[in-house]
Amino acid sequence: MEIKKPAVAGTLESSDCMVTVEPGEGRVDLELNSVVIRQFGPQIRKVIFETLKRLEVTDARVTVVDKGALDCTIKARVECAVYRSGDVKENLPWGGVIV
């Protein structure tokens, strides 16, 4: 999926994360800030990159500010931000692409 414009999903509340996606420069660049990065940094990165791969995003700048979100929340926020960025408004395959 093509990232057409900047988009945001999520909040900065506890147990949530804010995901921002923007058009990239030919690759996926990730900036991750997390209150639990020492304990769960590799797992958070894995979830983000797996979700982007399933959505076929290959060119994006992604910024995630995590406040202790569960994997399912991270997936949902990434998915929502990507769909918003791609102007997908009808026939959303919520959960169908992300396993």
Secondary structure, 3 states (H helix, E strand, C coil): CCCCCCEEEECCCCCCEEEEEEECCCCEEEEEEECCHHHHHHHHHHHHHHHHHHCCCCCEEEEEEECCCCHHHHHHHHHHHHHHHCCCCCCCCCCCCCC
